[in-house]
Structure formats: C-alpha cells, structure tokens
Amino acid sequence: MNIKKAPEGAGKRPDKVSNKNRYRKPEAVKRLEKIYNEWYFTVKDNGKHSSFPIDSRVTKRFRDDDANSLTQCIKSWFECNGGQMSRINTTGVFDTRLGRYRYSGASKGVADLVGVYGGKLVAIEIKFGHDRQSEDQKRYQVEVEAAGGTYYIARDLTSFMEWFEKTFGYVNTCVSDRPLRQTLQSLSYE
C-alpha cells in the first residue's frame, strides 16, 4: 500500500490568523446576556415558554466588537431595564427606478438610538473605532440637552453601563440576582 505524506504545514492554521485579534467577550457583555435572558423569560415572554425544559431554551448572545453589535447591546440594555429605545436609521434608500439614493427623511445629525427612560428623553450616539461626531450631530446634541434630555456618545458597552448606572442609578426591577437557571426553574409549571 502506497501512503502519501501530507505536504509540510498541512492541517496547520495559516500564519495570517492570530489569537491577538480574537474577540474576548467583556464582563459587561456577559452581564447583559444574563440580565437580558432572565428578563426575556420572566417578563417579556410572560411565561409563554415556561413549560420548555430550561436547557432547550434558546438564549440571546451579544457582542460589542462593531457598531451594529454595540447598538443592539445598548438597545437591549434599555429594554430589560424598563426603558423604551428605538434605533434610528438615517441611511438613504437606493431607488433602482431613479438609479440613486433617496433621502431617508430623518433629521440630519439625529442620534443612532433615541428613547425614554424614567420619563426623560435619552439620545445615544454610537461611535466605534475612529468615528467622530459630525457638526450636525453636535448641533443635535446641543438641542437635546437644551430641551432637558440626556445625550451620550457610546464607544463600548462597559463605559456605557458605567454611565447608565451613574446617571440613572442601577435599578433593574425586572431581574433578581439569582442565577438564570434558578429563576427559570421556579417558573416551570410542574
């Protein structure tokens, strides 16, 4: 029987892939996952899936390593802490009939997330990497703050959560400190 040898380096990872660029989930993201999933199965879901075995429930996972992921994290944090938050899309829509982008209709400079927490307007601008505020965004920030609202520029989930707790106080009435598994087991109807 003729056995061929594998070429040198076969089966090894290419040199271009390095562990130093690998995403490591920060503690803030892990905390959000725990709080969000407990909130979802106890409050938002309203017990609809409480008869499902705990290990069969699909839990939401989060990341904060790009602007879209960070936006989703912050929006979810507001939801599970009793706030209301909407993502504002200011990108134009490509019209194939006209062959160009159509204006979205949103005000120039409006924040990426706009919502209400504790009866107060909250506007969150997401800036990731080297992103900076435009002049229109700076004008919008001044308008929000002049009207009595709160404006924050979020660059990562950890600093956002610190700001949120300092500004509003951390009162998560939806979630206890019990581990998720215990909470879900207590909801099972057996």
N, CA, C and O of each residue as an XYZ file, in Angstrom:
760
protein
N       0.839     -1.167      0.000
C       0.000      0.000      0.000
C       0.890      1.238      0.000
O       1.842      1.343      0.774
N       0.561      2.157     -0.874
C       1.330      3.380     -1.009
C       0.692      4.490     -0.185
O      -0.426      4.903     -0.495
N       1.350      4.982      0.841
C       0.825      6.058      1.668
C       1.594      7.327      1.343
O       2.820      7.378      1.441
N       0.852      8.339      0.956
C       1.494      9.611      0.640
C       1.600     10.449      1.898
O       0.707     10.442      2.744
N       2.692     11.162      2.007
C       2.882     12.075      3.131
C       2.183     13.396      2.833
O       2.173     13.866      1.695
N       1.617     13.970      3.843
C       0.975     15.282      3.689
C       2.066     16.320      3.483
O       3.154     16.205      4.045
N       1.776     17.323      2.685
C       2.763     18.369      2.481
C       3.100     19.068      3.797
O       2.295     19.080      4.728
N       4.280     19.640      3.862
C       4.745     20.341      5.060
C       3.753     21.444      5.430
O       3.374     22.247      4.578
N       3.338     21.486      6.676
C       2.436     22.527      7.161
C       0.966     22.255      6.904
O       0.124     23.087      7.243
N       0.631     21.118      6.316
C      -0.779     20.817      6.051
C      -1.522     20.609      7.360
O      -0.996     19.995      8.288
N      -2.727     21.112      7.435
C      -3.554     20.938      8.622
C      -3.287     21.978      9.702
O      -3.982     22.010     10.718
N      -2.285     22.827      9.489
C      -1.995     23.871     10.466
C      -2.720     25.149     10.064
O      -3.044     25.362      8.896
N      -2.962     25.982     11.052
C      -3.614     27.260     10.785
C      -2.672     28.164      9.991
O      -1.464     28.158     10.228
N      -3.200     28.919      9.079
C      -2.342     29.838      8.337
C      -1.741     30.890      9.265
O      -2.320     31.216     10.301
N      -0.592     31.412      8.893
C       0.093     32.402      9.719
C      -0.704     33.689      9.870
O      -0.505     34.415     10.844
N      -1.604     33.995      8.934
C      -2.356     35.245      8.971
C      -3.347     35.287     10.130
O      -3.686     36.370     10.607
N      -3.815     34.138     10.586
C      -4.778     34.087     11.683
C      -4.001     34.139     12.986
O      -3.131     33.303     13.229
N      -4.313     35.118     13.825
C      -3.609     35.205     15.104
C      -4.619     35.321     16.236
O      -5.723     35.835     16.051
N      -4.237     34.850     17.376
C      -5.123     34.894     18.536
C      -5.251     36.291     19.110
O      -6.201     36.567     19.842
N      -4.303     37.195     18.792
C      -4.379     38.516     19.398
C      -5.564     39.328     18.874
O      -5.989     40.273     19.539
N      -6.109     38.991     17.709
C      -7.279     39.678     17.178
C      -8.586     38.972     17.520
O      -9.660     39.445     17.148
N      -8.509     37.875     18.206
C      -9.695     37.110     18.552
C     -10.539     37.873     19.571
O     -10.007     38.452     20.518
N     -11.855     37.868     19.369
C     -12.768     38.595     20.247
C     -12.872     37.916     21.602
O     -13.114     36.713     21.691
N     -12.690     38.692     22.638
C     -12.891     38.215     24.012
C     -14.054     38.998     24.596
O     -14.015     40.226     24.675
N     -15.080     38.281     25.001
C     -16.300     38.906     25.488
C     -16.039     39.595     26.831
O     -15.654     38.932     27.795
N     -16.242     40.914     26.909
C     -16.053     41.622     28.178
C     -17.098     41.203     29.215
O     -18.157     40.675     28.875
N     -16.778     41.450     30.479
C     -17.698     41.123     31.575
C     -19.040     41.845     31.402
O     -20.087     41.294     31.742
N     -19.012     43.066     30.880
C     -20.251     43.820     30.678
C     -21.183     43.097     29.711
O     -22.397     43.088     29.915
N     -20.635     42.497     28.669
C     -21.459     41.771     27.698
C     -22.011     40.500     28.333
O     -23.170     40.148     28.108
N     -21.197     39.811     29.120
C     -21.672     38.610     29.819
C     -22.796     38.976     30.787
O     -23.781     38.248     30.917
N     -22.636     40.106     31.460
C     -23.665     40.574     32.397
C     -24.957     40.900     31.651
O     -26.047     40.552     32.105
N     -24.830     41.573     30.496
C     -26.010     41.881     29.683
C     -26.718     40.603     29.264
O     -27.943     40.527     29.346
N     -25.974     39.597     28.816
C     -26.590     38.330     28.395
C     -27.393     37.718     29.531
O     -28.522     37.274     29.324
N     -26.823     37.689     30.724
C     -27.510     37.106     31.881
C     -28.786     37.882     32.197
O     -29.855     37.292     32.356
N     -28.670     39.199     32.287
C     -29.816     40.035     32.644
C     -30.883     39.996     31.553
O     -32.071     39.854     31.842
N     -30.454     40.124     30.300
C     -31.422     40.141     29.203
C     -32.184     38.832     29.117
O     -33.409     38.846     28.989
N     -31.494     37.701     29.183
C     -32.172     36.407     29.048
C     -33.086     36.123     30.233
O     -34.160     35.547     30.061
N     -32.678     36.515     31.418
C     -33.561     36.338     32.581
C     -34.797     37.220     32.414
O     -35.918     36.777     32.663
N     -34.592     38.461     31.996
C     -35.715     39.373     31.770
C     -36.634     38.825     30.682
O     -37.856     38.851     30.833
N     -36.064     38.336     29.596
C     -36.859     37.849     28.485
C     -37.775     36.703     28.919
O     -38.963     36.704     28.600
N     -37.227     35.733     29.642
C     -38.028     34.559     30.006
C     -38.953     34.801     31.189
O     -39.853     33.997     31.431
N     -38.757     35.888     31.933
C     -39.643     36.147     33.065
C     -40.645     37.264     32.792
O     -41.781     37.197     33.263
N     -40.249     38.283     32.044
C     -41.111     39.448     31.851
C     -41.642     39.535     30.427
O     -42.854     39.489     30.219
N     -40.766     39.658     29.456
C     -41.202     39.878     28.075
C     -41.975     38.691     27.525
O     -43.001     38.856     26.865
N     -41.480     37.508     27.798
C     -42.110     36.278     27.312
C     -43.431     36.018     28.033
O     -44.295     35.309     27.515
N     -43.587     36.586     29.216
C     -44.798     36.444     30.026
C     -45.127     34.976     30.341
O     -46.293     34.595     30.439
N     -44.086     34.173     30.494
C     -44.269     32.775     30.878
C     -44.732     31.861     29.766
O     -45.036     30.697     30.028
N     -44.799     32.349     28.508
C     -45.309     31.519     27.405
C     -44.493     30.246     27.214
O     -45.042     29.193     26.890
N     -43.186     30.345     27.416
C     -42.321     29.198     27.169
C     -41.799     28.575     28.460
O     -40.789     27.872     28.451
N     -42.482     28.830     29.558
C     -42.004     28.320     30.840
C     -42.109     26.797     30.931
O     -41.455     26.191     31.780
N     -42.920     26.167     30.074
C     -43.021     24.710     30.106
C     -41.884     24.053     29.327
O     -41.686     22.842     29.433
N     -41.132     24.835     28.544
C     -39.986     24.284     27.820
C     -38.897     23.928     28.824
O     -38.664     24.679     29.771
N     -38.233     22.802     28.636
C     -37.096     22.499     29.516
C     -36.059     23.626     29.427
O     -35.822     24.169     28.348
N     -35.453     23.970     30.546
C     -34.517     25.086     30.613
C     -33.383     24.934     29.605
O     -32.983     25.903     28.960
N     -32.873     23.722     29.475
C     -31.756     23.507     28.558
C     -32.162     23.616     27.094
O     -31.298     23.687     26.220
N     -33.463     23.630     26.812
C     -33.944     23.715     25.428
C     -34.212     25.147     24.985
O     -34.441     25.399     23.802
N     -34.185     26.074     25.914
C     -34.477     27.463     25.579
C     -33.279     28.109     24.891
O     -32.138     27.984     25.334
N     -33.568     28.787     23.824
C     -32.507     29.468     23.089
C     -32.308     30.841     23.718
O     -33.235     31.648     23.786
N     -31.095     31.090     24.173
C     -30.795     32.369     24.804
C     -30.114     33.296     23.803
O     -29.421     32.849     22.889
N     -30.322     34.574     23.992
C     -29.727     35.588     23.111
C     -28.274     35.799     23.503
O     -27.945     35.890     24.685
N     -27.417     35.873     22.507
C     -25.999     36.142     22.727
C     -25.672     37.503     22.138
O     -26.222     37.901     21.111
N     -24.776     38.204     22.798
C     -24.402     39.547     22.372
C     -22.900     39.644     22.150
O     -22.119     38.855     22.683
N     -22.519     40.635     21.348
C     -21.122     41.025     21.122
C     -21.100     42.550     21.107
O     -22.132     43.193     20.911
N     -19.934     43.114     21.311
C     -19.825     44.574     21.206
C     -18.587     44.984     20.416
O     -17.977     46.017     20.690
N     -18.225     44.168     19.438
C     -16.983     44.413     18.709
C     -17.173     45.151     17.385
O     -16.228     45.247     16.602
N     -18.363     45.673     17.117
C     -18.573     46.568     15.980
C     -19.764     47.469     16.310
O     -20.468     47.241     17.293
N     -19.980     48.482     15.492
C     -21.002     49.487     15.782
C     -22.407     48.887     15.850
O     -23.178     49.235     16.745
N     -22.754     47.988     14.919
C     -24.093     47.388     14.929
C     -24.320     46.534     16.175
O     -25.393     46.582     16.776
N     -23.318     45.760     16.559
C     -23.443     44.910     17.750
C     -23.576     45.757     19.009
O     -24.393     45.459     19.881
N     -22.772     46.811     19.104
C     -22.846     47.706     20.261
C     -24.219     48.368     20.339
O     -24.786     48.503     21.423
N     -24.746     48.777     19.199
C     -26.079     49.391     19.162
C     -27.133     48.412     19.688
O     -28.004     48.798     20.468
N     -27.057     47.155     19.265
C     -28.006     46.140     19.730
C     -27.866     45.902     21.234
O     -28.866     45.735     21.932
N     -26.639     45.886     21.729
C     -26.403     45.699     23.170
C     -27.071     46.816     23.979
O     -27.767     46.552     24.959
N     -26.852     48.051     23.562
C     -27.384     49.194     24.305
C     -28.908     49.231     24.234
O     -29.566     49.509     25.237
N     -29.468     48.957     23.075
C     -30.932     48.920     22.923
C     -31.524     47.838     23.834
O     -32.541     48.069     24.487
N     -30.903     46.678     23.880
C     -31.381     45.578     24.732
C     -31.250     45.927     26.204
O     -32.119     45.579     27.003
N     -30.169     46.614     26.575
C     -29.970     47.024     27.972
C     -31.112     47.937     28.416
O     -31.649     47.774     29.511
N     -31.483     48.894     27.569
C     -32.599     49.782     27.905
C     -33.887     48.998     28.056
O     -34.632     49.218     29.011
N     -34.164     48.086     27.133
C     -35.399     47.298     27.192
C     -35.528     46.549     28.503
O     -36.560     46.625     29.170
N     -34.491     45.833     28.870
C     -34.611     44.981     30.059
C     -34.466     45.768     31.361
O     -34.575     45.191     32.443
N     -34.224     47.062     31.271
C     -34.185     47.902     32.456
C     -35.379     48.846     32.530
O     -35.363     49.823     33.278
N     -36.420     48.544     31.743
C     -37.658     49.293     31.850
C     -37.738     50.542     30.993
O     -38.653     51.346     31.170
N     -36.817     50.723     30.082
C     -36.854     51.885     29.199
C     -37.397     51.518     27.835
O     -37.648     50.349     27.543
N     -37.575     52.524     27.009
C     -38.000     52.321     25.626
C     -36.934     52.959     24.756
O     -36.540     54.102     24.989
N     -36.462     52.226     23.750
C     -35.382     52.717     22.895
C     -35.666     52.292     21.463
O     -36.041     51.147     21.208
N     -35.485     53.222     20.532
C     -35.668     52.923     19.104
C     -34.389     53.243     18.359
O     -33.707     54.229     18.639
N     -34.083     52.382     17.402
C     -32.920     52.613     16.548
C     -33.375     53.489     15.376
O     -34.384     53.199     14.734
N     -32.637     54.541     15.109
C     -32.985     55.483     14.056
C     -32.089     55.228     12.849
O     -30.866     55.325     12.943
N     -32.702     54.905     11.724
C     -31.945     54.651     10.509
C     -31.963     55.915      9.655
O     -33.013     56.341      9.175
N     -30.790     56.504      9.474
C     -30.700     57.729      8.694
C     -30.118     57.488      7.306
O     -29.921     58.430      6.538
N     -29.844     56.223      6.984
C     -29.273     55.889      5.685
C     -30.341     56.017      4.611
O     -31.478     55.583      4.795
N     -29.970     56.608      3.506
C     -30.894     56.712      2.378
C     -31.179     55.337      1.792
O     -30.457     54.376      2.056
N     -32.229     55.254      1.000
C     -32.628     54.003      0.361
C     -32.335     54.110     -1.132
O     -32.690     55.102     -1.769
N     -31.686     53.089     -1.688
C     -31.377     53.127     -3.113
C     -32.636     52.847     -3.920
O     -33.298     51.827     -3.732
N     -32.948     53.754     -4.808
C     -34.112     53.634     -5.681
C     -33.620     53.164     -7.050
O     -32.975     53.922     -7.775
N     -33.926     51.912     -7.404
C     -33.448     51.351     -8.673
C     -34.089     52.042     -9.865
O     -33.478     52.147    -10.928
N     -35.310     52.510     -9.693
C     -36.005     53.193    -10.781
C     -35.303     54.505    -11.123
O     -35.145     54.854    -12.293
N     -34.878     55.235    -10.064
C     -34.195     56.514    -10.280
C     -32.683     56.326    -10.466
O     -32.004     57.184    -11.032
N     -32.171     55.193     -9.980
C     -30.738     54.931    -10.080
C     -29.906     55.737     -9.105
O     -28.729     55.994     -9.359
N     -30.504     56.142     -7.987
C     -29.768     56.902     -6.969
C     -30.408     56.692     -5.595
O     -31.479     56.097     -5.472
N     -29.719     57.201     -4.563
C     -30.254     57.097     -3.204
C     -31.293     58.180     -2.967
O     -31.151     59.320     -3.408
N     -32.352     57.783     -2.250
C     -33.377     58.733     -1.840
C     -33.121     59.115     -0.387
O     -32.692     58.284      0.414
N     -33.376     60.333     -0.062
C     -33.229     60.856      1.292
C     -34.137     60.077      2.245
O     -35.277     59.770      1.898
N     -33.645     59.758      3.435
C     -34.415     58.927      4.379
C     -35.543     59.681      5.065
O     -36.507     59.068      5.524
N     -35.436     60.999      5.140
C     -36.474     61.780      5.817
C     -36.133     62.082      7.263
O     -36.809     62.898      7.889
N     -35.097     61.444      7.817
C     -34.689     61.703      9.201
C     -33.924     63.021      9.271
O     -33.265     63.419      8.310
N     -34.017     63.683     10.399
C     -33.278     64.936     10.601
C     -31.781     64.666     10.556
O     -31.322     63.621     11.017
N     -31.031     65.593     10.010
C     -29.578     65.436      9.961
C     -29.020     65.466     11.377
O     -29.401     66.307     12.191
N     -28.127     64.553     11.652
C     -27.445     64.537     12.936
C     -28.159     63.802     14.051
O     -27.618     63.693     15.152
N     -29.373     63.287     13.801
C     -30.124     62.594     14.853
C     -29.300     61.413     15.378
O     -28.574     60.771     14.620
N     -29.417     61.133     16.671
C     -28.649     60.063     17.310
C     -29.075     58.691     16.780
O     -30.171     58.531     16.243
N     -28.187     57.709     16.942
C     -28.468     56.347     16.470
C     -29.592     55.688     17.259
O     -30.384     54.930     16.698
N     -29.667     55.971     18.554
C     -30.712     55.432     19.422
C     -31.398     56.591     20.144
O     -30.736     57.465     20.702
N     -32.712     56.586     20.126
C     -33.475     57.611     20.826
C     -34.563     56.901     21.615
O     -35.257     56.033     21.087
N     -34.709     57.274     22.884
C     -35.712     56.619     23.704
C     -36.060     57.408     24.946
O     -35.704     58.577     25.091
N     -36.770     56.734     25.842
C     -37.210     57.352     27.088
C     -36.845     56.421     28.231
O     -37.062     55.211     28.162
N     -36.286     57.007     29.285
C     -36.002     56.245     30.493
C     -36.388     57.112     31.686
O     -35.907     58.236     31.827
N     -37.239     56.594     32.523
C     -37.682     57.345     33.697
C     -38.361     58.655     33.326
O     -38.253     59.638     34.059
N     -39.065     58.679     32.186
C     -39.770     59.877     31.761
C     -38.884     60.927     31.127
O     -39.333     62.047     30.886
N     -37.641     60.592     30.853
C     -36.694     61.552     30.288
C     -36.180     61.068     28.936
O     -35.895     59.884     28.757
N     -36.064     62.001     27.982
C     -35.526     61.677     26.668
C     -34.051     61.314     26.793
O     -33.280     62.005     27.458
N     -33.677     60.218     26.142
C     -32.283     59.777     26.110
C     -31.897     59.548     24.663
O     -32.571     58.810     23.944
N     -30.802     60.184     24.229
C     -30.291     60.011     22.868
C     -28.876     59.455     22.975
O     -28.031     60.020     23.670
N     -28.621     58.353     22.289
C     -27.314     57.699     22.330
C     -26.726     57.702     20.919
O     -27.347     57.209     19.978
N     -25.543     58.253     20.786
C     -24.815     58.228     19.523
C     -23.736     57.155     19.638
O     -22.940     57.171     20.577
N     -23.709     56.230     18.694
C     -22.731     55.140     18.695
C     -21.536     55.566     17.856
O     -21.673     55.912     16.683
N     -20.373     55.534     18.469
C     -19.132     55.839     17.761
C     -18.167     54.697     18.021
O     -17.835     54.399     19.168
N     -17.724     54.069     16.960
C     -16.856     52.900     17.102
C     -15.542     53.159     16.377
O     -15.524     53.755     15.300
N     -14.457     52.712     16.968
C     -13.151     52.894     16.345
C     -12.778     54.363     16.299
O     -12.756     55.040     17.327
N     -12.483     54.852     15.098
C     -12.036     56.236     14.931
C     -13.168     57.185     14.556
O     -12.908     58.328     14.179
N     -14.419     56.736     14.650
C     -15.564     57.593     14.321
C     -15.588     58.831     15.211
O     -15.233     58.763     16.388
N     -16.006     59.957     14.650
C     -16.145     61.213     15.383
C     -17.496     61.824     15.060
O     -18.088     61.527     14.023
N     -17.984     62.681     15.951
C     -19.252     63.372     15.732
C     -19.124     64.361     14.577
O     -18.118     65.057     14.443
N     -20.161     64.407     13.751
C     -20.212     65.413     12.691
C     -20.740     66.716     13.298
O     -21.209     66.732     14.436
N     -20.662     67.787     12.543
C     -21.190     69.075     13.014
C     -22.700     68.980     13.244
O     -23.216     69.547     14.207
N     -23.415     68.260     12.357
C     -24.861     68.080     12.532
C     -25.166     67.320     13.818
O     -26.132     67.640     14.510
N     -24.357     66.320     14.143
C     -24.560     65.550     15.377
C     -24.277     66.396     16.610
O     -24.949     66.247     17.631
N     -23.301     67.270     16.527
C     -23.005     68.175     17.650
C     -24.164     69.142     17.871
O     -24.532     69.426     19.011
N     -24.744     69.653     16.769
C     -25.912     70.537     16.885
C     -27.094     69.792     17.519
O     -27.791     70.340     18.372
N     -27.313     68.543     17.095
C     -28.403     67.739     17.660
C     -28.181     67.512     19.156
O     -29.132     67.575     19.935
N     -26.944     67.250     19.563
C     -26.627     67.065     20.983
C     -27.000     68.312     21.783
O     -27.605     68.207     22.849
N     -26.644     69.478     21.278
C     -26.972     70.736     21.958
C     -28.486     70.897     22.071
O     -28.987     71.309     23.118
N     -29.222     70.576     21.001
C     -30.684     70.689     21.016
C     -31.309     69.766     22.065
O     -32.206     70.175     22.802
N     -30.829     68.516     22.129
C     -31.374     67.552     23.091
C     -31.112     68.024     24.512
O     -32.016     68.020     25.347
N     -29.878     68.431     24.789
C     -29.530     68.864     26.148
C     -30.256     70.157     26.529
O     -30.639     70.334     27.686
N     -30.449     71.065     25.557
C     -31.181     72.315     25.831
C     -32.649     72.039     26.151
O     -33.277     72.793     26.895
N     -33.195     70.962     25.591
C     -34.596     70.599     25.840
C     -34.755     69.779     27.117
O     -35.868     69.379     27.458
N     -33.657     69.524     27.825
C     -33.730     68.781     29.081
C     -33.489     67.293     28.935
O     -33.652     66.545     29.899
N     -33.103     66.849     27.750
C     -32.817     65.433     27.526
C     -31.389     65.078     27.884
O     -30.586     65.946     28.227
N     -31.083     63.810     27.803
C     -29.743     63.311     28.088
C     -29.147     62.774     26.800
O     -29.816     62.062     26.050
N     -27.883     63.117     26.537
C     -27.196     62.696     25.321
C     -25.898     62.028     25.735
O     -25.181     62.523     26.605
N     -25.601     60.900     25.108
C     -24.364     60.187     25.440
C     -23.739     59.617     24.172
O     -24.438     59.129     23.284
N     -22.425     59.687     24.103
C     -21.685     59.087     22.992
C     -21.098     57.776     23.504
O     -20.224     57.774     24.371
N     -21.587     56.656     22.959
C     -21.168     55.324     23.417
C     -20.066     54.784     22.514
O     -20.209     54.756     21.291
N     -18.968     54.357     23.127
C     -17.846     53.774     22.382
C     -17.670     52.288     22.692
O     -17.100     51.543     21.895
N     -18.166     51.864     23.862
C     -18.133     50.449     24.234
C     -19.180     50.210     25.308
O     -19.643     51.153     25.949
N     -19.554     48.959     25.507
C     -20.635     48.625     26.441
C     -20.232     48.863     27.889
O     -21.055     49.302     28.692
N     -18.989     48.584     28.234
C     -18.539     48.736     29.622
C     -18.693     50.178     30.095
O     -19.281     50.421     31.148
N     -18.167     51.144     29.326
C     -18.273     52.546     29.740
C     -19.722     53.034     29.670
O     -20.129     53.877     30.470
N     -20.507     52.508     28.714
C     -21.917     52.879     28.650
C     -22.648     52.437     29.912
O     -23.411     53.217     30.482
N     -22.429     51.199     30.362
C     -23.116     50.699     31.559
C     -22.704     51.501     32.799
O     -23.531     51.758     33.674
N     -21.435     51.893     32.873
C     -20.982     52.731     33.995
C     -21.707     54.074     33.966
O     -22.171     54.557     34.999
N     -21.804     54.680     32.770
C     -22.511     55.953     32.631
C     -23.981     55.793     33.004
O     -24.524     56.625     33.732
N     -24.633     54.737     32.517
C     -26.047     54.498     32.784
C     -26.304     54.390     34.289
O     -27.239     54.997     34.812
N     -25.463     53.610     34.977
C     -25.652     53.415     36.416
C     -25.381     54.697     37.193
O     -26.032     54.963     38.204
N     -24.421     55.494     36.724
C     -24.121     56.764     37.394
C     -25.228     57.779     37.140
O     -25.597     58.529     38.045
N     -25.761     57.815     35.928
C     -26.769     58.801     35.543
C     -28.152     58.460     36.085
O     -28.839     59.330     36.621
N     -28.564     57.206     35.952
C     -29.922     56.815     36.321
C     -29.997     55.971     37.582
O     -31.087     55.747     38.110
N     -28.867     55.503     38.068
C     -28.878     54.567     39.185
C     -29.285     53.207     38.649
O     -30.194     53.119     37.823
N     -28.649     52.176     39.088
C     -28.962     50.850     38.552
C     -30.100     50.245     39.342
O     -29.901     49.742     40.448
N     -31.280     50.293     38.781
C     -32.448     49.695     39.412
C     -33.091     48.789     38.381
O     -33.892     49.240     37.562
N     -32.746     47.533     38.419
C     -33.343     46.592     37.478
C     -34.437     45.854     38.226
O     -34.183     44.842     38.879
N     -35.646     46.364     38.129
C     -36.762     45.780     38.867
C     -37.241     44.482     38.241
O     -37.991     43.729     38.861
N     -36.810     44.220     37.015
C     -37.272     43.027     36.305
C     -36.494     41.786     36.691
O     -36.991     40.674     36.512
N     -35.305     41.941     37.207
C     -34.400     40.813     37.351
C     -33.866     40.736     38.770
O     -33.513     41.750     39.372
N     -33.810     39.537     39.288
C     -33.224     39.330     40.605
C     -31.751     38.972     40.431
O     -31.269     38.840     39.306
N     -31.049     38.818     41.528
C     -29.645     38.427     41.460
C     -29.473     36.912     41.432
O     -28.352     36.407     41.388
N     -30.596     36.192     41.459
C     -30.491     34.730     41.399
C     -29.947     34.311     40.049
O     -30.170     34.996     39.051
N     -29.239     33.200     40.004
C     -28.773     32.726     38.699
C     -29.954     32.444     37.774
O     -31.040     32.089     38.233
N     -29.738     32.602     36.485
C     -30.786     32.419     35.478
C     -31.454     31.061     35.601
O     -32.678     30.964     35.512
N     -30.670     30.014     35.803
C     -31.213     28.658     35.873
C     -32.246     28.540     37.002
O     -33.309     27.954     36.800
N     -31.944     29.094     38.194
C     -32.884     29.021     39.322
C     -34.180     29.763     38.997
O     -35.272     29.283     39.302
N     -34.050     30.931     38.378
C     -35.240     31.709     38.035
C     -36.109     30.948     37.052
O     -37.325     30.875     37.225
N     -35.497     30.381     36.021
C     -36.252     29.643     35.015
C     -36.895     28.397     35.610
O     -38.020     28.050     35.251
N     -36.185     27.716     36.521
C     -36.755     26.529     37.159
C     -37.962     26.919     38.015
O     -38.942     26.177     38.079
N     -37.896     28.073     38.669
C     -39.016     28.472     39.521
C     -40.262     28.799     38.704
O     -41.371     28.798     39.238
N     -40.088     29.081     37.404
C     -41.229     29.392     36.544
C     -41.865     28.152     35.926
O     -42.980     28.220     35.410
N     -41.171     27.032     35.973
C     -41.689     25.815     35.353
C     -42.957     25.375     36.063
O     -43.030     25.330     37.291
N     -43.940     25.058     35.259
C     -45.221     24.577     35.831
C     -45.202     23.050     35.845
O     -45.417     22.405     34.818
N     -44.953     22.505     36.978
C     -44.895     21.041     37.082
C     -45.825     20.539     38.153
O     -45.909     19.332     38.381
